[in-house]
Amino acid sequence: MKHIALLGSTGSIGVQTTDVIRNHPEEFNLFAMAFGRNVEKALPLIREFNPSIIVVQDEETKTKLSEENVQAEILAGSKGMKEIATHDRVDVLVNAIMGSVGLEATLGAIESHKQVALANKETLVTAGHLVMDAAKRNQVDILPVDSEHSAIYQCLNGENRKDVNKITLTASGGSFRDKTRADLEGVTVEDALNHPNWSMGAKITIDSATMMNKGLEVIEAHWLFDISYDDIDVIQHRESVIHSMVEFKDKSVIAQLGTPDMRVPIQYALTFPNRLEMQETKTLNLVEIGKLHFEEMDFDRFPCLRMAYEAGRAGGTMPTVLNAANEQAVALFLEGKISFLTIEALIERALEEHEVISKPSLDTIVAVDQETRTRIKSYVK
């Protein structure tokens, strides 16, 4: 049995991770879980899975949870997340927490030789050089939970990495894939959250609409698979059936296909190198689907994707600025303080004003992250 520490347990990926654990109680035990402030959503999970340790965002939430007669040790803050990530009983850390706050816990898990199932793009986007160096040094597997990166990982299984010609990430196109730039004037938060294919959290759904989600995945793929940005393509694929593919130097292409269900890559990351039954997921029926569609990505239509490639190639602290600016701008949009198109304008301004620091330390990354968030807020004021 694998003992799991789950960061971000009340988010979309976290809840779907508990689905996988629930369906295979003989294989997995939720030893520890972390969430922010949503005690009401966490309590049913706590009652069901009875974790030994729980981490919450702050002391106020810790007090609130303590009043619920929870039979577990309760910790708070980033220190608590790092404690469960490095705990002797933990076999696998699932990082499904939103944003860059899970970075230190992930690095701690790697140093403690835990298997890491990573659903947190920001960890690799902001500190890919630190994370992958640590993983290599400690001989730890980083198992991607993103459907696209899980697909690439599966396509490369058993292959010689030196034979890879390029990888192609597929993008659904998000909520506004059929809208022009002019159509995006005045779109609402509700419009942006209406994703055609996937059930995801609010922030990642907005990122899908701006295509920043795919841009972050490009940077993540660069680090995960040690591949040049010139050899990473993105194409629009409306059906989300082909989750991504790899072309080899003999021009053979291997793709991973399946119905859109995040529990599949989650379970694969937890069971690797083995596979388990997936009873509740619909079998892929290509005859029923009939046709698959593919379109070239337009960087003028989706400038966030262009900015991500540029930030990735610039390296150093530039991806940290990209990520922090995006997180803060999306938060402002969800709060109704800026328009949808202002998200990308704020990100571009932050990138233009930043002077790159090469090979940043963790302390530098944290400082640049905070400075960028403050700057984005100041733009709006």
C-alpha positions in Angstrom: 0.0 0.0 0.0 1.2 3.5 -0.9 0.8 6.2 1.7 -0.1 9.5 0.1 0.4 13.2 1.1 -2.1 15.3 -0.9 -1.5 19.0 -1.3 -4.6 20.9 -2.5 -7.1 18.3 -1.4 -10.2 20.4 -1.9 -9.3 21.6 -5.4 -10.4 20.0 -8.6 -7.4 17.7 -9.0 -7.3 17.0 -5.3 -10.9 15.8 -5.2 -10.3 13.7 -8.3 -7.3 12.2 -6.6 -9.5 11.2 -3.6 -11.8 9.5 -6.2 -8.8 7.3 -7.3 -7.9 6.6 -3.6 -11.5 5.7 -2.9 -11.8 3.3 -5.8 -8.6 1.5 -4.8 -8.6 1.3 -0.9 -6.3 -1.7 -1.0 -3.6 0.2 -2.9 -3.7 3.7 -1.4 -4.0 5.4 2.0 -4.5 9.1 2.4 -2.0 9.6 5.2 -1.9 13.4 5.0 -3.8 16.2 3.3 -3.4 19.9 2.9 -6.0 22.6 1.9 -6.5 26.3 2.2 -9.5 27.6 4.2 -12.4 25.6 2.8 -13.2 23.7 6.0 -16.7 22.9 4.8 -15.4 21.1 1.7 -12.6 19.4 3.5 -14.6 17.9 6.4 -16.3 15.2 4.4 -13.0 14.1 3.0 -11.5 14.1 6.5 -14.3 12.0 7.9 -14.1 9.5 5.1 -10.3 9.1 4.8 -9.3 9.8 8.4 -5.8 11.2 7.5 -3.2 11.2 10.3 -2.0 14.8 9.6 -3.9 17.8 8.1 -2.3 21.1 7.0 -4.4 24.3 6.6 -3.4 27.7 5.3 -3.4 29.7 8.5 -3.9 29.7 12.3 -7.5 31.0 12.0 -8.4 28.0 9.8 -6.5 25.7 12.2 -8.6 26.9 15.1 -11.9 26.5 13.1 -11.0 22.9 12.1 -10.0 22.1 15.7 -13.5 22.9 16.8 -14.8 20.1 14.6 -13.4 17.3 16.8 -11.1 16.1 14.1 -8.9 13.1 15.1 -5.7 14.2 13.4 -2.7 16.4 14.0 -3.4 19.8 12.5 -0.6 22.0 11.1 -0.6 25.3 9.4 1.3 27.1 6.6 4.1 26.2 4.2 6.1 24.7 7.1 3.3 22.2 7.7 3.2 21.3 4.0 6.9 20.6 4.0 6.5 18.5 7.1 4.0 16.1 5.5 5.9 16.1 2.2 9.0 14.8 4.0 7.3 12.6 6.5 8.8 9.1 7.0 5.4 7.4 6.4 4.8 9.1 3.1 5.6 7.3 -0.1 4.1 9.7 -2.7 3.6 13.4 -2.6 0.7 14.6 -4.9 1.2 18.3 -5.4 -2.2 19.6 -6.6 -2.0 22.9 -4.9 -2.6 26.0 -6.9 0.3 28.5 -7.5 3.9 28.5 -6.5 3.3 28.0 -2.8 3.9 24.2 -3.1 7.5 24.6 -4.4 9.3 24.2 -1.1 7.3 21.1 -0.2 8.0 19.5 -3.5 11.8 20.2 -3.2 11.6 18.7 0.4 9.9 15.6 -0.9 12.5 15.1 -3.6 15.3 15.5 -1.1 13.5 12.9 1.1 13.4 10.5 -1.9 9.6 10.5 -2.2 7.9 9.8 -5.5 6.3 13.1 -6.7 3.1 13.2 -8.7 3.0 16.8 -10.0 -0.2 18.5 -11.0 1.3 21.9 -10.1 2.7 23.6 -13.3 4.0 26.5 -11.3 6.6 24.4 -9.5 8.5 23.7 -12.7 7.7 27.0 -14.4 9.2 29.0 -11.6 12.0 26.7 -10.6 12.4 24.0 -13.1 16.2 24.1 -12.9 16.1 23.5 -9.1 13.5 20.8 -9.2 14.9 18.7 -12.0 18.5 19.0 -10.7 17.3 17.8 -7.3 15.3 15.0 -8.9 18.3 13.8 -10.9 20.6 14.1 -7.9 18.2 12.1 -5.6 17.1 9.7 -8.4 13.5 10.6 -7.8 10.7 10.2 -10.5 8.6 13.3 -11.2 5.4 11.8 -12.5 3.3 14.5 -14.3 -0.4 14.6 -13.7 -1.3 17.0 -16.5 -3.0 15.0 -19.2 -0.6 16.4 -21.8 2.6 15.6 -19.9 1.3 12.3 -18.7 0.6 11.5 -22.4 4.2 12.5 -23.4 5.6 10.5 -20.4 3.6 7.4 -21.6 4.7 7.8 -25.2 8.3 8.0 -24.1 8.1 4.9 -21.9 10.6 2.4 -23.1 12.0 4.7 -25.8 15.4 6.2 -26.1 15.1 10.0 -25.3 17.9 10.7 -27.8 15.6 9.5 -30.6 13.0 12.2 -30.0 12.6 14.7 -32.8 9.8 16.8 -31.3 6.8 16.7 -29.0 3.4 18.1 -29.7 1.1 19.3 -26.9 -2.6 19.5 -27.8 -4.9 22.3 -26.7 -8.7 22.3 -26.6 -8.7 26.0 -27.3 -10.6 26.8 -24.1 -13.9 28.6 -23.6 -13.3 31.2 -26.3 -11.7 29.2 -29.0 -14.3 30.3 -31.6 -14.2 34.0 -30.7 -12.1 36.7 -32.4 -10.0 39.3 -30.5 -12.9 41.7 -31.0 -15.4 39.2 -29.6 -13.4 39.1 -26.3 -14.3 42.7 -25.4 -16.5 42.6 -22.4 -16.7 38.8 -21.9 -17.7 37.8 -18.3 -16.1 35.6 -15.7 -19.0 33.2 -16.2 -18.3 33.0 -19.9 -14.6 32.3 -19.3 -15.4 29.5 -16.8 -17.5 27.6 -19.3 -14.9 25.1 -20.6 -16.2 22.8 -23.4 -14.3 19.7 -22.5 -12.7 19.6 -19.1 -13.9 20.0 -15.5 -11.2 22.1 -13.8 -10.8 24.8 -11.1 -11.5 28.4 -11.8 -7.9 29.6 -12.3 -6.8 26.9 -14.7 -10.0 27.3 -16.7 -9.2 31.0 -17.1 -5.7 30.0 -18.1 -7.2 27.7 -20.7 -9.2 30.5 -22.1 -6.2 32.8 -22.4 -4.0 29.9 -23.5 -1.6 30.7 -20.7 -2.3 27.2 -19.5 -0.7 25.8 -22.6 2.2 28.2 -22.3 3.0 27.1 -18.8 2.8 23.5 -20.1 5.4 24.3 -22.8 7.8 25.5 -20.1 6.9 22.5 -17.9 7.6 20.1 -20.9 11.0 21.8 -21.5 12.1 20.8 -18.0 10.3 17.5 -17.6 11.6 16.0 -20.9 14.9 18.0 -21.3 13.8 19.3 -24.7 14.5 22.5 -26.6 11.7 25.0 -27.0 12.2 24.8 -30.7 11.2 21.1 -30.5 7.9 21.7 -28.6 4.8 22.3 -30.7 1.3 23.2 -29.7 -1.7 22.5 -31.9 -5.4 23.0 -31.3 -7.4 19.8 -31.0 -11.0 20.5 -30.1 -12.0 17.0 -29.1 -9.2 16.5 -26.5 -9.0 12.8 -27.5 -5.3 12.9 -28.5 -3.7 14.2 -25.3 -0.3 14.7 -26.8 2.3 13.0 -29.1 5.9 12.4 -29.8 7.7 12.4 -33.1 10.9 10.4 -33.3 13.9 10.9 -35.7 12.6 8.2 -38.1 9.4 10.3 -38.3 7.3 7.7 -36.5 4.7 9.4 -34.2 3.4 7.8 -31.0 0.3 9.4 -29.4 -1.7 8.8 -26.3 -5.5 8.8 -26.7 -8.4 8.6 -24.3 -11.6 10.2 -23.2 -11.1 13.5 -21.2 -10.9 12.4 -17.6 -8.2 13.7 -15.3 -8.5 10.7 -13.1 -6.6 8.7 -15.7 -3.3 10.6 -15.5 -3.8 11.0 -11.7 -4.1 7.2 -11.3 -1.2 6.5 -13.7 1.1 8.8 -11.7 0.1 7.0 -8.5 0.5 3.5 -9.8 3.5 3.9 -12.1 5.0 1.7 -13.5 1.8 -0.4 -13.2 -1.8 0.3 -14.3 -5.1 -0.4 -12.5 -8.7 -0.8 -13.6 -10.5 2.4 -14.3 -14.2 1.3 -13.9 -15.9 4.7 -14.1 -14.1 6.1 -17.1 -15.8 5.8 -20.5 -14.0 3.7 -23.1 -12.8 5.6 -26.1 -15.0 4.9 -29.1 -13.4 6.4 -32.3 -16.2 5.3 -34.5 -18.7 7.2 -32.3 -16.5 10.3 -32.4 -16.1 10.0 -36.2 -13.7 12.9 -36.8 -10.8 14.6 -35.1 -9.9 18.2 -35.8 -6.5 19.9 -35.7 -5.6 23.6 -36.2 -2.4 25.6 -36.0 -2.1 27.9 -33.0 -2.3 31.6 -33.7 0.1 33.6 -31.5 -1.6 36.8 -32.4 -5.0 35.4 -31.3 -3.4 33.9 -28.1 -0.5 36.3 -27.1 -0.1 34.5 -23.7 1.2 31.4 -25.5 3.7 33.6 -27.4 4.8 35.3 -24.1 5.3 31.9 -22.5 7.6 30.7 -25.3 9.5 34.0 -25.0 9.8 33.8 -21.2 10.9 30.2 -21.4 13.7 31.0 -23.9 14.8 34.0 -21.8 15.1 31.7 -18.8 16.3 32.7 -15.4 13.6 34.6 -13.4 11.5 35.5 -16.5 9.2 32.4 -16.2 8.8 33.3 -12.5 7.6 36.8 -13.5 5.3 35.2 -16.2 3.7 32.9 -13.7 3.3 35.4 -10.8 1.9 38.1 -13.1 -0.5 35.7 -14.6 -1.7 34.3 -11.2 -2.2 37.8 -9.8 -3.9 39.1 -13.0 -6.3 36.1 -13.2 -7.2 36.6 -9.5 -8.1 40.2 -10.3 -10.2 39.1 -13.2 -12.1 36.6 -11.1 -12.7 39.3 -8.5 -14.2 41.5 -11.2 -11.5 44.2 -11.0 -10.2 43.9 -14.5 -11.4 42.8 -17.9 -10.5 39.6 -19.6 -8.1 41.2 -22.1 -6.4 43.2 -19.4 -4.9 39.9 -18.0 -2.5 39.6 -20.9 -1.8 43.3 -21.0 -0.6 43.2 -17.3 1.5 40.1 -17.9 3.2 41.7 -20.9 4.0 44.9 -19.0 5.5 42.9 -16.1 7.7 41.0 -18.5 8.9 44.1 -20.3 9.9 45.8 -17.1 11.8 42.9 -15.6 15.6 42.5 -15.8 16.4 38.8 -15.9 18.4 37.1 -13.2 20.0 34.0 -14.5 20.2 30.7 -12.5 18.2 32.2 -9.5 18.3 30.6 -6.1 15.1 29.6 -4.3 15.2 32.8 -2.2 15.6 34.9 -5.4 12.6 33.1 -7.0 10.4 33.7 -3.9 11.5 37.4 -3.8 10.8 38.0 -7.6 7.5 36.2 -7.3 6.3 38.5 -4.5 7.7 41.6 -6.2 5.8 40.8 -9.4 2.5 40.2 -7.6 2.9 43.6 -5.8 3.7 45.2 -9.2 0.6 43.8 -10.9 -1.6 45.1 -8.1 0.0 48.6 -8.4 -0.8 48.6 -12.1 -4.4 48.3 -11.4 -4.5 50.9 -8.6 
